[in-house]
């Protein structure tokens, strides 16, 4: 299988060594980072395809799936950022393809990460505190 992505190479292009460094995929979505590294299983794919709040966009927003229950819900009421919702849907589209390759996610991940670093970096900081 070729589902494993070279995630260590995915970084935002503006990787400056200043104090205000951009966050990496691992920092924003540690759970999904490890899932993508291992390769997605059937359940992971159905989470992505179902556009649930437990997809990686949901994780970035602090919904790590630790809540009891498992239900599919559109992200918008929880997230409040239309771009993030769109990213969630794009990930879902790729996950629904039967013949998807792990590398299909790479451009999406770096796009989402760039958006995250531009708009929502503070959220990750708050969650971690
Ligand atoms: Zn957003």
Backbone and ligand atoms as CSV (ligand in chain L), in Angstrom:
chain,resi,resn,atom,element,x,y,z
A,1,UNK,N,N,0.837,-1.196,0.000
A,1,UNK,CA,C,0.000,0.000,0.000
A,1,UNK,C,C,0.880,1.257,0.000
A,2,UNK,N,N,0.381,2.272,-0.628
A,2,UNK,CA,C,1.141,3.518,-0.688
A,2,UNK,C,C,0.383,4.631,0.018
A,3,UNK,N,N,-0.221,4.277,1.129
A,3,UNK,CA,C,-1.034,5.266,1.819
A,3,UNK,C,C,-0.236,6.170,2.752
A,4,UNK,N,N,1.005,5.816,2.967
A,4,UNK,CA,C,1.801,6.573,3.926
A,4,UNK,C,C,2.414,7.793,3.246
A,5,UNK,N,N,2.218,8.894,3.859
A,5,UNK,CA,C,2.692,10.152,3.295
A,5,UNK,C,C,3.977,10.576,3.999
A,6,UNK,N,N,4.864,11.170,3.274
A,6,UNK,CA,C,6.077,11.710,3.893
A,6,UNK,C,C,5.758,13.005,4.595
A,7,UNK,N,N,5.095,12.882,5.726
A,7,UNK,CA,C,4.554,14.071,6.373
A,7,UNK,C,C,5.615,15.000,6.930
A,8,UNK,N,N,6.769,14.451,7.176
A,8,UNK,CA,C,7.805,15.327,7.725
A,8,UNK,C,C,8.240,16.399,6.733
A,9,UNK,N,N,7.925,16.187,5.447
A,9,UNK,CA,C,8.278,17.214,4.475
A,9,UNK,C,C,7.187,18.255,4.336
A,10,UNK,N,N,6.017,17.986,4.908
A,10,UNK,CA,C,4.933,18.955,4.781
A,10,UNK,C,C,5.075,20.027,5.850
A,11,UNK,N,N,5.486,21.155,5.404
A,11,UNK,CA,C,5.603,22.297,6.290
A,11,UNK,C,C,5.134,23.507,5.519
A,12,UNK,N,N,4.717,24.465,6.226
A,12,UNK,CA,C,4.352,25.691,5.548
A,12,UNK,C,C,5.618,26.297,4.936
A,13,UNK,N,N,5.487,26.883,3.737
A,13,UNK,CA,C,6.684,27.410,3.054
A,13,UNK,C,C,7.410,28.490,3.845
A,14,UNK,N,N,6.704,29.221,4.664
A,14,UNK,CA,C,7.363,30.278,5.422
A,14,UNK,C,C,7.868,29.717,6.749
A,15,UNK,N,N,8.907,28.915,6.653
A,15,UNK,CA,C,9.428,28.257,7.845
A,15,UNK,C,C,10.595,29.061,8.408
A,16,UNK,N,N,10.266,30.193,8.937
A,16,UNK,CA,C,11.335,31.055,9.431
A,16,UNK,C,C,11.646,30.701,10.886
A,17,UNK,N,N,12.853,31.012,11.278
A,17,UNK,CA,C,13.273,30.592,12.608
A,17,UNK,C,C,12.996,31.670,13.649
A,18,UNK,N,N,11.960,32.430,13.426
A,18,UNK,CA,C,11.599,33.463,14.383
A,18,UNK,C,C,10.848,32.877,15.562
A,19,UNK,N,N,10.376,33.740,16.436
A,19,UNK,CA,C,9.628,33.285,17.591
A,19,UNK,C,C,8.257,32.755,17.167
A,20,UNK,N,N,7.685,33.430,16.176
A,20,UNK,CA,C,6.320,33.115,15.779
A,20,UNK,C,C,6.314,32.114,14.625
A,21,UNK,N,N,6.830,30.951,14.897
A,21,UNK,CA,C,6.925,29.947,13.848
A,21,UNK,C,C,5.576,29.367,13.479
A,22,UNK,N,N,5.480,28.986,12.221
A,22,UNK,CA,C,4.257,28.330,11.788
A,22,UNK,C,C,4.147,26.953,12.421
A,23,UNK,N,N,2.926,26.559,12.654
A,23,UNK,CA,C,2.693,25.252,13.245
A,23,UNK,C,C,2.788,24.167,12.178
A,24,UNK,N,N,3.227,22.999,12.586
A,24,UNK,CA,C,3.284,21.866,11.674
A,24,UNK,C,C,1.983,21.074,11.767
A,25,UNK,N,N,1.794,20.191,10.810
A,25,UNK,CA,C,0.609,19.330,10.819
A,25,UNK,C,C,0.550,18.532,12.116
A,26,UNK,N,N,1.705,18.084,12.561
A,26,UNK,CA,C,1.746,17.292,13.797
A,26,UNK,C,C,1.274,18.105,14.994
A,27,UNK,N,N,1.585,19.386,15.003
A,27,UNK,CA,C,1.183,20.227,16.136
A,27,UNK,C,C,-0.307,20.563,16.087
A,28,UNK,N,N,-0.822,20.755,14.882
A,28,UNK,CA,C,-2.224,21.145,14.745
A,28,UNK,C,C,-3.145,19.937,14.942
A,29,UNK,N,N,-2.783,18.810,14.347
A,29,UNK,CA,C,-3.622,17.603,14.389
A,29,UNK,C,C,-2.806,16.366,14.742
A,30,UNK,N,N,-2.341,16.258,15.992
A,30,UNK,CA,C,-1.477,15.117,16.338
A,30,UNK,C,C,-2.124,13.766,16.098
A,31,UNK,N,N,-3.419,13.647,16.340
A,31,UNK,CA,C,-4.081,12.352,16.168
A,31,UNK,C,C,-4.094,11.942,14.693
A,32,UNK,N,N,-4.522,12.864,13.860
A,32,UNK,CA,C,-4.599,12.548,12.430
A,32,UNK,C,C,-3.220,12.446,11.807
A,33,UNK,N,N,-2.282,13.192,12.329
A,33,UNK,CA,C,-0.911,13.078,11.843
A,33,UNK,C,C,-0.453,11.627,11.928
A,34,UNK,N,N,-0.732,10.994,13.069
A,34,UNK,CA,C,-0.295,9.608,13.242
A,34,UNK,C,C,-1.119,8.648,12.390
A,35,UNK,N,N,-2.402,8.957,12.211
A,35,UNK,CA,C,-3.225,8.118,11.337
A,35,UNK,C,C,-2.682,8.138,9.908
A,36,UNK,N,N,-2.375,9.324,9.411
A,36,UNK,CA,C,-1.868,9.422,8.045
A,36,UNK,C,C,-0.513,8.737,7.918
A,37,UNK,N,N,0.284,8.804,8.953
A,37,UNK,CA,C,1.594,8.158,8.929
A,37,UNK,C,C,1.457,6.651,8.792
A,38,UNK,N,N,0.515,6.105,9.582
A,38,UNK,CA,C,0.310,4.656,9.559
A,38,UNK,C,C,-0.378,4.218,8.286
A,39,UNK,N,N,-1.137,5.104,7.709
A,39,UNK,CA,C,-2.044,4.741,6.623
A,39,UNK,C,C,-3.438,4.651,7.206
A,40,UNK,N,N,-4.398,5.142,6.444
A,40,UNK,CA,C,-5.755,5.200,6.964
A,40,UNK,C,C,-6.418,3.836,6.896
A,41,UNK,N,N,-7.159,3.482,7.927
A,41,UNK,CA,C,-7.958,2.264,7.825
A,41,UNK,C,C,-9.390,2.648,7.421
A,42,UNK,N,N,-10.218,1.630,7.319
A,42,UNK,CA,C,-11.578,1.826,6.840
A,42,UNK,C,C,-12.349,2.826,7.705
A,43,UNK,N,N,-12.169,2.725,8.987
A,43,UNK,CA,C,-12.910,3.600,9.894
A,43,UNK,C,C,-12.449,5.055,9.757
A,44,UNK,N,N,-11.128,5.230,9.644
A,44,UNK,CA,C,-10.604,6.585,9.460
A,44,UNK,C,C,-11.193,7.221,8.211
A,45,UNK,N,N,-11.247,6.415,7.158
A,45,UNK,CA,C,-11.766,6.936,5.903
A,45,UNK,C,C,-13.234,7.306,6.025
A,46,UNK,N,N,-13.993,6.517,6.775
A,46,UNK,CA,C,-15.414,6.846,6.877
A,46,UNK,C,C,-15.614,8.078,7.748
A,47,UNK,N,N,-14.717,8.323,8.678
A,47,UNK,CA,C,-14.803,9.566,9.449
A,47,UNK,C,C,-14.569,10.758,8.531
A,48,UNK,N,N,-13.535,10.653,7.695
A,48,UNK,CA,C,-13.254,11.748,6.763
A,48,UNK,C,C,-14.388,11.911,5.761
A,49,UNK,N,N,-14.826,10.796,5.210
A,49,UNK,CA,C,-15.852,10.842,4.174
A,49,UNK,C,C,-17.181,11.331,4.723
A,50,UNK,N,N,-17.422,11.091,6.013
A,50,UNK,CA,C,-18.686,11.491,6.618
A,50,UNK,C,C,-18.715,12.942,7.031
A,51,UNK,N,N,-17.619,13.662,6.800
A,51,UNK,CA,C,-17.603,15.087,7.097
A,51,UNK,C,C,-17.926,15.340,8.567
A,52,UNK,N,N,-17.410,14.508,9.418
A,52,UNK,CA,C,-17.789,14.619,10.818
A,52,UNK,C,C,-16.887,15.611,11.533
A,53,UNK,N,N,-17.281,15.945,12.732
A,53,UNK,CA,C,-16.447,16.878,13.479
A,53,UNK,C,C,-15.210,16.199,14.041
A,54,UNK,N,N,-15.106,14.898,13.811
A,54,UNK,CA,C,-13.905,14.204,14.257
A,54,UNK,C,C,-12.861,14.066,13.160
A,55,UNK,N,N,-13.124,14.643,12.017
A,55,UNK,CA,C,-12.103,14.613,10.975
A,55,UNK,C,C,-10.969,15.547,11.389
A,56,UNK,N,N,-9.938,15.612,10.582
A,56,UNK,CA,C,-8.769,16.360,11.041
A,56,UNK,C,C,-9.053,17.845,11.230
A,57,UNK,N,N,-10.003,18.376,10.464
A,57,UNK,CA,C,-10.354,19.777,10.665
A,57,UNK,C,C,-10.991,19.947,12.043
A,58,UNK,N,N,-11.857,18.992,12.390
A,58,UNK,CA,C,-12.464,19.022,13.719
A,58,UNK,C,C,-11.431,18.899,14.810
A,59,UNK,N,N,-10.442,18.058,14.570
A,59,UNK,CA,C,-9.396,17.909,15.580
A,59,UNK,C,C,-8.644,19.220,15.786
A,60,UNK,N,N,-8.346,19.897,14.696
A,60,UNK,CA,C,-7.635,21.171,14.795
A,60,UNK,C,C,-8.414,22.161,15.655
A,61,UNK,N,N,-9.737,22.055,15.576
A,61,UNK,CA,C,-10.579,22.958,16.352
A,61,UNK,C,C,-10.780,22.482,17.791
A,62,UNK,N,N,-10.169,21.365,18.127
A,62,UNK,CA,C,-10.222,20.927,19.509
A,62,UNK,C,C,-11.198,19.799,19.776
A,63,UNK,N,N,-11.840,19.275,18.737
A,63,UNK,CA,C,-12.712,18.127,18.921
A,63,UNK,C,C,-11.918,16.877,18.607
A,64,UNK,N,N,-11.345,16.290,19.612
A,64,UNK,CA,C,-10.425,15.193,19.364
A,64,UNK,C,C,-11.141,13.858,19.264
A,65,UNK,N,N,-12.435,13.857,19.371
A,65,UNK,CA,C,-13.152,12.593,19.299
A,65,UNK,C,C,-13.205,11.908,20.645
A,66,UNK,N,N,-12.762,12.628,21.660
A,66,UNK,CA,C,-12.773,12.028,22.992
A,66,UNK,C,C,-14.159,12.078,23.623
A,67,UNK,N,N,-15.007,12.911,23.072
A,67,UNK,CA,C,-16.367,12.999,23.599
A,67,UNK,C,C,-17.056,11.657,23.445
A,68,UNK,N,N,-17.958,11.367,24.346
A,68,UNK,CA,C,-18.694,10.116,24.248
A,68,UNK,C,C,-19.561,10.128,23.002
A,69,UNK,N,N,-19.771,8.954,22.462
A,69,UNK,CA,C,-20.634,8.874,21.291
A,69,UNK,C,C,-19.865,9.125,20.013
A,70,UNK,N,N,-20.494,8.856,18.949
A,70,UNK,CA,C,-19.848,8.972,17.664
A,70,UNK,C,C,-20.925,9.319,16.672
A,71,UNK,N,N,-21.050,10.584,16.401
A,71,UNK,CA,C,-22.095,10.930,15.446
A,71,UNK,C,C,-21.585,11.904,14.400
A,72,UNK,N,N,-22.156,11.754,13.249
A,72,UNK,CA,C,-21.747,12.550,12.106
A,72,UNK,C,C,-22.511,13.872,12.132
A,73,UNK,N,N,-21.783,14.929,12.055
A,73,UNK,CA,C,-22.439,16.227,12.031
A,73,UNK,C,C,-21.653,17.154,11.125
A,74,UNK,N,N,-22.352,17.995,10.443
A,74,UNK,CA,C,-21.619,18.974,9.628
A,74,UNK,C,C,-20.793,19.861,10.546
A,75,UNK,N,N,-19.665,20.317,10.051
A,75,UNK,CA,C,-18.759,21.077,10.900
A,75,UNK,C,C,-19.262,22.479,11.202
A,76,UNK,N,N,-20.064,23.019,10.339
A,76,UNK,CA,C,-20.323,24.453,10.415
A,76,UNK,C,C,-20.837,24.945,11.756
A,77,UNK,N,N,-21.754,24.236,12.424
A,77,UNK,CA,C,-22.228,24.807,13.697
A,77,UNK,C,C,-21.139,24.842,14.759
A,78,UNK,N,N,-20.148,23.971,14.627
A,78,UNK,CA,C,-19.100,23.897,15.632
A,78,UNK,C,C,-17.918,24.794,15.294
A,79,UNK,N,N,-17.696,24.965,14.030
A,79,UNK,CA,C,-16.446,25.570,13.607
A,79,UNK,C,C,-16.588,27.052,13.299
A,80,UNK,N,N,-17.594,27.413,12.552
A,80,UNK,CA,C,-17.793,28.819,12.269
A,80,UNK,C,C,-16.791,29.422,11.314
A,81,UNK,N,N,-16.071,28.613,10.584
A,81,UNK,CA,C,-15.198,29.143,9.537
A,81,UNK,C,C,-15.511,28.388,8.259
A,82,UNK,N,N,-16.028,29.090,7.293
A,82,UNK,CA,C,-16.479,28.439,6.070
A,82,UNK,C,C,-15.320,27.764,5.341
A,83,UNK,N,N,-14.150,28.384,5.348
A,83,UNK,CA,C,-13.007,27.764,4.667
A,83,UNK,C,C,-12.673,26.415,5.283
A,84,UNK,N,N,-12.706,26.342,6.600
A,84,UNK,CA,C,-12.395,25.086,7.268
A,84,UNK,C,C,-13.430,24.025,6.919
A,85,UNK,N,N,-14.682,24.429,6.854
A,85,UNK,CA,C,-15.723,23.477,6.469
A,85,UNK,C,C,-15.437,22.942,5.075
A,86,UNK,N,N,-15.054,23.845,4.165
A,86,UNK,CA,C,-14.747,23.420,2.807
A,86,UNK,C,C,-13.571,22.443,2.794
A,87,UNK,N,N,-12.577,22.692,3.617
A,87,UNK,CA,C,-11.447,21.751,3.677
A,87,UNK,C,C,-11.913,20.387,4.161
A,88,UNK,N,N,-12.782,20.387,5.152
A,88,UNK,CA,C,-13.329,19.127,5.633
A,88,UNK,C,C,-14.017,18.354,4.516
A,89,UNK,N,N,-14.764,19.083,3.688
A,89,UNK,CA,C,-15.466,18.434,2.583
A,89,UNK,C,C,-14.495,17.913,1.538
A,90,UNK,N,N,-13.441,18.686,1.293
A,90,UNK,CA,C,-12.450,18.236,0.304
A,90,UNK,C,C,-11.752,16.963,0.764
A,91,UNK,N,N,-11.415,16.913,2.039
A,91,UNK,CA,C,-10.806,15.682,2.567
A,91,UNK,C,C,-11.772,14.513,2.399
A,92,UNK,N,N,-13.049,14.777,2.653
A,92,UNK,CA,C,-14.056,13.744,2.518
A,92,UNK,C,C,-14.141,13.213,1.099
A,93,UNK,N,N,-14.039,14.117,0.141
A,93,UNK,CA,C,-14.123,13.710,-1.254
A,93,UNK,C,C,-12.997,12.753,-1.612
A,94,UNK,N,N,-11.795,13.095,-1.172
A,94,UNK,CA,C,-10.649,12.228,-1.482
A,94,UNK,C,C,-10.832,10.875,-0.805
A,95,UNK,N,N,-11.281,10.899,0.450
A,95,UNK,CA,C,-11.418,9.646,1.204
A,95,UNK,C,C,-12.477,8.732,0.596
A,96,UNK,N,N,-13.436,9.311,-0.120
A,96,UNK,CA,C,-14.500,8.509,-0.711
A,96,UNK,C,C,-14.058,7.768,-1.958
A,97,UNK,N,N,-13.005,8.251,-2.579
A,97,UNK,CA,C,-12.538,7.590,-3.799
A,97,UNK,C,C,-11.984,6.204,-3.456
A,98,UNK,N,N,-12.355,5.230,-4.234
A,98,UNK,CA,C,-11.869,3.876,-3.967
A,98,UNK,C,C,-10.382,3.738,-4.253
A,99,UNK,N,N,-9.925,4.507,-5.199
A,99,UNK,CA,C,-8.533,4.327,-5.639
A,99,UNK,C,C,-7.652,5.499,-5.212
A,100,UNK,N,N,-8.010,6.096,-4.079
A,100,UNK,CA,C,-7.224,7.246,-3.663
A,100,UNK,C,C,-5.827,6.807,-3.239
A,101,UNK,N,N,-4.890,7.707,-3.421
A,101,UNK,CA,C,-3.536,7.448,-2.936
A,101,UNK,C,C,-3.278,8.372,-1.760
A,102,UNK,N,N,-2.414,7.952,-0.873
A,102,UNK,CA,C,-2.101,8.786,0.280
A,102,UNK,C,C,-1.630,10.164,-0.142
A,103,UNK,N,N,-0.939,10.214,-1.263
A,103,UNK,CA,C,-0.393,11.488,-1.722
A,103,UNK,C,C,-1.499,12.439,-2.182
A,104,UNK,N,N,-2.706,11.913,-2.433
A,104,UNK,CA,C,-3.816,12.796,-2.799
A,104,UNK,C,C,-4.139,13.779,-1.688
A,105,UNK,N,N,-3.802,13.402,-0.475
A,105,UNK,CA,C,-4.108,14.272,0.661
A,105,UNK,C,C,-3.058,15.361,0.864
A,106,UNK,N,N,-1.879,15.143,0.320
A,106,UNK,CA,C,-0.774,16.052,0.625
A,106,UNK,C,C,-1.043,17.510,0.273
A,107,UNK,N,N,-1.481,17.799,-0.978
A,107,UNK,CA,C,-1.741,19.213,-1.289
A,107,UNK,C,C,-2.821,19.811,-0.395
A,108,UNK,N,N,-3.825,19.013,-0.050
A,108,UNK,CA,C,-4.893,19.491,0.825
A,108,UNK,C,C,-4.370,19.806,2.208
A,109,UNK,N,N,-3.532,18.919,2.708
A,109,UNK,CA,C,-2.990,19.130,4.049
A,109,UNK,C,C,-2.164,20.403,4.089
A,110,UNK,N,N,-1.322,20.615,3.085
A,110,UNK,CA,C,-0.503,21.825,3.162
A,110,UNK,C,C,-1.343,23.080,2.946
A,111,UNK,N,N,-2.378,22.984,2.113
A,111,UNK,CA,C,-3.281,24.128,1.952
A,111,UNK,C,C,-3.998,24.454,3.257
A,112,UNK,N,N,-4.515,23.405,3.868
A,112,UNK,CA,C,-5.244,23.589,5.118
A,112,UNK,C,C,-4.317,24.175,6.181
A,113,UNK,N,N,-3.091,23.676,6.201
A,113,UNK,CA,C,-2.122,24.140,7.176
A,113,UNK,C,C,-1.782,25.618,6.960
A,114,UNK,N,N,-1.646,25.996,5.712
A,114,UNK,CA,C,-1.351,27.400,5.402
A,114,UNK,C,C,-2.516,28.272,5.869
A,115,UNK,N,N,-3.731,27.822,5.595
A,115,UNK,CA,C,-4.916,28.547,6.041
A,115,UNK,C,C,-4.941,28.633,7.571
A,116,UNK,N,N,-4.625,27.510,8.205
A,116,UNK,CA,C,-4.660,27.455,9.665
A,116,UNK,C,C,-3.658,28.431,10.281
A,117,UNK,N,N,-2.445,28.427,9.722
A,117,UNK,CA,C,-1.417,29.313,10.258
A,117,UNK,C,C,-1.757,30.785,10.036
A,118,UNK,N,N,-2.498,31.044,8.961
A,118,UNK,CA,C,-2.878,32.421,8.674
A,118,UNK,C,C,-4.015,32.869,9.587
A,119,UNK,N,N,-4.985,31.986,9.817
A,119,UNK,CA,C,-6.229,32.420,10.450
A,119,UNK,C,C,-6.420,31.950,11.900
A,120,UNK,N,N,-5.970,30.752,12.178
A,120,UNK,CA,C,-6.404,30.142,13.445
A,120,UNK,C,C,-5.281,29.665,14.352
A,121,UNK,N,N,-4.082,30.138,14.112
A,121,UNK,CA,C,-2.950,29.667,14.897
A,121,UNK,C,C,-3.220,29.751,16.399
A,122,UNK,N,N,-3.870,30.822,16.799
A,122,UNK,CA,C,-4.124,31.044,18.218
A,122,UNK,C,C,-4.963,29.947,18.854
A,123,UNK,N,N,-5.793,29.307,18.046
A,123,UNK,CA,C,-6.666,28.259,18.593
A,123,UNK,C,C,-5.834,27.084,19.095
A,124,UNK,N,N,-4.850,26.689,18.291
A,124,UNK,CA,C,-3.984,25.579,18.713
A,124,UNK,C,C,-3.276,25.931,20.017
A,125,UNK,N,N,-2.827,27.170,20.121
A,125,UNK,CA,C,-2.138,27.598,21.342
A,125,UNK,C,C,-3.063,27.505,22.553
A,126,UNK,N,N,-4.301,27.933,22.349
A,126,UNK,CA,C,-5.259,27.894,23.460
A,126,UNK,C,C,-5.565,26.471,23.890
A,127,UNK,N,N,-5.734,25.590,22.915
A,127,UNK,CA,C,-6.063,24.202,23.228
A,127,UNK,C,C,-4.950,23.561,24.035
A,128,UNK,N,N,-3.719,23.898,23.656
A,128,UNK,CA,C,-2.578,23.247,24.290
A,128,UNK,C,C,-2.345,23.744,25.711
A,129,UNK,N,N,-2.860,24.913,25.995
A,129,UNK,CA,C,-2.604,25.477,27.302
A,129,UNK,C,C,-3.382,24.775,28.399
L,1,ZN,ZN,ZN,-10.641,28.315,8.862
